[in-house]
Each structure stands twice: as structure tokens, then as C-alpha cells.
């Protein structure tokens, strides 16, 4: 359940599912996104997630789709971009040592670190690592 004004981190998988109608999670992603927008949720994305999403769309689909996705971010209400400093990148490495987070990506590790830093408790993600790390999925 998303509450009015809730602060939600948006992960790569969610952005990809929203961008690609043919993605198997597109319908669910659109439903969650609409709920977030209707509730006036404040959404957050990290620079590593932006880079990962753009690169995925560019390499797996096309430069045009990646660029259209990037440009569409300007129309998203209440979207904050979170920087990731070299110090934060280094600190995120501690998540990679956790046995319960098997096959965790460094991008996800930076997401967890930034979510903790900015006190974000909810993730719009389809990756179970977020719930394993203690975050609630939207």
C-alpha cells in the first residue's frame, strides 16, 4: 500500500518495464507507477540506476528508445536524482560481502547505501535483493 506523499526509490528493472511495452512486467509496472503518481509519491533514482537503465535500453533495444526514455524523465513529477560520490561507491562495497545478497550488483549496492542515507524505505523494484536488504517493495 502506497501512502500519500510516500518517498519511493525506483530501480532499473522498474524503469525498463515501464519503458518497454513488450517487457513481461510492463503491466504490473504501469499499475504500480500509476498508483505512485495518484498518491503523489515522491520518487527517487540514483545516477548509477540512470546509467544502468540507459545502457540497457541502448544496447538491448536502440539508441532512440534509450534517448526517448531519458528525455521522458523530465516530465516525471517529483523525481529526485541522487548523486553517488566515490566515497559512497566505496562504502557500497560492504553490501557485496553479505551472504544473503548472493549475486548482488554494485548498482544495487549503491542503491541500498543511498536509500539508507536518504531514509528511503520503499523501492519500486522487481529485484528480491531489495526486500532481503530490508526495504519494502512498492
C-alpha positions as a Markdown table, in Angstrom:
| # | Residue | x | y | z |
|---|---|---|---|---|
| 1 | Unk | 0.0 | 0.0 | 0.0 |
| 2 | Unk | 1.4 | 3.3 | -1.1 |
| 3 | Unk | 0.6 | 6.3 | 1.2 |
| 4 | Unk | 0.1 | 9.8 | 0.0 |
| 5 | Unk | 3.4 | 11.6 | -0.4 |
| 6 | Unk | 5.5 | 8.4 | 0.2 |
| 7 | Unk | 9.1 | 8.5 | -0.8 |
| 8 | Unk | 10.0 | 5.7 | -3.2 |
| 9 | Unk | 13.2 | 4.7 | -4.9 |
| 10 | Unk | 12.8 | 3.5 | -8.5 |
| 11 | Unk | 15.2 | 0.7 | -9.6 |
| 12 | Unk | 16.4 | -0.2 | -13.1 |
| 13 | Unk | 14.0 | -3.1 | -13.5 |
| 14 | Unk | 11.0 | -0.8 | -12.9 |
| 15 | Unk | 12.3 | 1.8 | -15.4 |
| 16 | Unk | 12.9 | -0.9 | -18.1 |
| 17 | Unk | 9.5 | -2.5 | -17.5 |
| 18 | Unk | 7.8 | 1.0 | -17.8 |
| 19 | Unk | 9.7 | 1.8 | -21.0 |
| 20 | Unk | 9.1 | -1.4 | -22.8 |
| 21 | Unk | 5.6 | -2.5 | -23.6 |
| 22 | Unk | 6.8 | -6.0 | -24.5 |
| 23 | Unk | 8.5 | -6.4 | -21.1 |
| 24 | Unk | 6.8 | -9.2 | -19.1 |
| 25 | Unk | 6.5 | -6.9 | -16.1 |
| 26 | Unk | 5.1 | -3.9 | -18.1 |
| 27 | Unk | 1.5 | -4.3 | -17.0 |
| 28 | Unk | 2.5 | -4.6 | -13.3 |
| 29 | Unk | 5.0 | -1.7 | -13.6 |
| 30 | Unk | 2.4 | 0.6 | -15.1 |
| 31 | Unk | -0.1 | -0.3 | -12.4 |
| 32 | Unk | 2.4 | 0.5 | -9.7 |
| 33 | Unk | 3.6 | 3.7 | -11.4 |
| 34 | Unk | 0.0 | 4.9 | -11.8 |
| 35 | Unk | -0.6 | 4.2 | -8.1 |
| 36 | Unk | 2.6 | 6.1 | -7.1 |
| 37 | Unk | 1.5 | 9.1 | -9.3 |
| 38 | Unk | -2.0 | 9.1 | -8.0 |
| 39 | Unk | -0.8 | 9.0 | -4.4 |
| 40 | Unk | 1.6 | 11.9 | -5.1 |
| 41 | Unk | 4.6 | 9.8 | -4.2 |
| 42 | Unk | 8.0 | 11.5 | -4.4 |
| 43 | Unk | 10.2 | 9.3 | -6.5 |
| 44 | Unk | 14.0 | 9.0 | -6.3 |
| 45 | Unk | 16.5 | 7.5 | -8.7 |
| 46 | Unk | 20.3 | 7.3 | -8.4 |
| 47 | Unk | 22.8 | 8.2 | -11.0 |
| 48 | Unk | 24.1 | 4.6 | -11.2 |
| 49 | Unk | 20.5 | 3.4 | -11.9 |
| 50 | Unk | 20.1 | 6.1 | -14.6 |
| 51 | Unk | 23.3 | 4.9 | -16.3 |
| 52 | Unk | 22.4 | 1.2 | -16.0 |
| 53 | Unk | 18.9 | 1.8 | -17.4 |
| 54 | Unk | 20.1 | 3.9 | -20.3 |
| 55 | Unk | 22.8 | 1.5 | -21.2 |
| 56 | Unk | 20.4 | -1.5 | -21.1 |
| 57 | Unk | 17.9 | 0.3 | -23.4 |
| 58 | Unk | 20.6 | 1.5 | -25.7 |
| 59 | Unk | 22.3 | -2.0 | -26.0 |
| 60 | Unk | 19.2 | -4.3 | -25.9 |
| 61 | Unk | 16.7 | -2.1 | -27.8 |
| 62 | Unk | 18.1 | 1.0 | -29.5 |
| 63 | Unk | 19.7 | 4.4 | -29.1 |
| 64 | Unk | 16.4 | 6.0 | -30.0 |
| 65 | Unk | 14.4 | 4.2 | -27.2 |
| 66 | Unk | 17.2 | 5.0 | -24.7 |
| 67 | Unk | 17.1 | 8.6 | -25.6 |
| 68 | Unk | 13.3 | 8.8 | -25.5 |
| 69 | Unk | 13.3 | 7.2 | -22.1 |
| 70 | Unk | 16.0 | 9.7 | -20.9 |
| 71 | Unk | 14.0 | 12.7 | -22.2 |
| 72 | Unk | 10.8 | 11.4 | -20.6 |
| 73 | Unk | 12.3 | 11.7 | -17.2 |
| 74 | Unk | 11.9 | 15.5 | -17.5 |
| 75 | Unk | 8.1 | 15.1 | -17.4 |
| 76 | Unk | 8.1 | 13.0 | -14.2 |
| 77 | Unk | 6.6 | 14.9 | -11.3 |
| 78 | Unk | 8.5 | 14.7 | -8.0 |
| 79 | Unk | 11.6 | 12.9 | -9.3 |
| 80 | Unk | 14.8 | 13.5 | -7.4 |
| 81 | Unk | 18.1 | 12.3 | -8.7 |
| 82 | Unk | 20.6 | 11.0 | -6.1 |
| 83 | Unk | 24.3 | 11.5 | -6.8 |
| 84 | Unk | 26.8 | 8.8 | -5.8 |
| 85 | Unk | 30.2 | 10.0 | -4.7 |
| 86 | Unk | 33.4 | 7.9 | -4.9 |
| 87 | Unk | 33.2 | 7.6 | -1.1 |
| 88 | Unk | 29.7 | 6.3 | -1.3 |
| 89 | Unk | 30.6 | 3.9 | -4.1 |
| 90 | Unk | 33.4 | 2.5 | -1.9 |
| 91 | Unk | 31.0 | 2.2 | 1.1 |
| 92 | Unk | 28.5 | 0.3 | -1.0 |
| 93 | Unk | 31.0 | -2.5 | -1.4 |
| 94 | Unk | 30.1 | -3.7 | 2.1 |
| 95 | Unk | 26.8 | -5.0 | 0.7 |
| 96 | Unk | 28.7 | -7.2 | -1.7 |
| 97 | Unk | 30.1 | -9.2 | 1.2 |
| 98 | Unk | 26.7 | -10.1 | 2.6 |
| 99 | Unk | 26.0 | -13.8 | 2.0 |
| 100 | Unk | 22.2 | -13.2 | 2.0 |
| 101 | Unk | 22.6 | -10.9 | -1.0 |
| 102 | Unk | 24.0 | -13.5 | -3.4 |
| 103 | Unk | 24.9 | -12.2 | -6.9 |
| 104 | Unk | 24.2 | -8.6 | -5.9 |
| 105 | Unk | 25.2 | -6.0 | -8.5 |
| 106 | Unk | 27.3 | -2.9 | -7.5 |
| 107 | Unk | 24.5 | -0.7 | -8.8 |
| 108 | Unk | 22.1 | -2.4 | -6.4 |
| 109 | Unk | 24.6 | -2.0 | -3.6 |
| 110 | Unk | 24.8 | 1.8 | -4.3 |
| 111 | Unk | 21.0 | 1.9 | -4.3 |
| 112 | Unk | 20.9 | 0.3 | -0.8 |
| 113 | Unk | 23.5 | 2.7 | 0.5 |
| 114 | Unk | 21.8 | 5.8 | -1.0 |
| 115 | Unk | 18.4 | 4.6 | 0.2 |
| 116 | Unk | 19.7 | 4.3 | 3.8 |
| 117 | Unk | 21.4 | 7.6 | 3.6 |
| 118 | Unk | 18.3 | 9.4 | 2.4 |
| 119 | Unk | 16.0 | 7.4 | 4.6 |
| 120 | Unk | 14.0 | 5.8 | 1.8 |
| 121 | Unk | 12.2 | 2.7 | 2.9 |
| 122 | Unk | 10.2 | 1.7 | -0.2 |
| 123 | Unk | 11.6 | 0.5 | -3.5 |
| 124 | Unk | 9.7 | 0.2 | -6.8 |
| 125 | Unk | 11.7 | -2.8 | -7.9 |
| 126 | Unk | 11.2 | -6.3 | -9.1 |
| 127 | Unk | 14.5 | -7.4 | -7.6 |
| 128 | Unk | 14.2 | -9.5 | -4.4 |
| 129 | Unk | 17.5 | -8.2 | -3.2 |
| 130 | Unk | 15.7 | -5.0 | -2.1 |
| 131 | Unk | 13.4 | -6.9 | 0.3 |
| 132 | Unk | 16.3 | -9.1 | 1.5 |
| 133 | Unk | 18.2 | -5.9 | 2.3 |
| 134 | Unk | 15.3 | -4.7 | 4.4 |
| 135 | Unk | 13.3 | -2.4 | 2.1 |
| 136 | Unk | 9.6 | -2.7 | 1.3 |
| 137 | Unk | 8.7 | -3.3 | -2.3 |
| 138 | Unk | 6.0 | -0.9 | -3.8 |
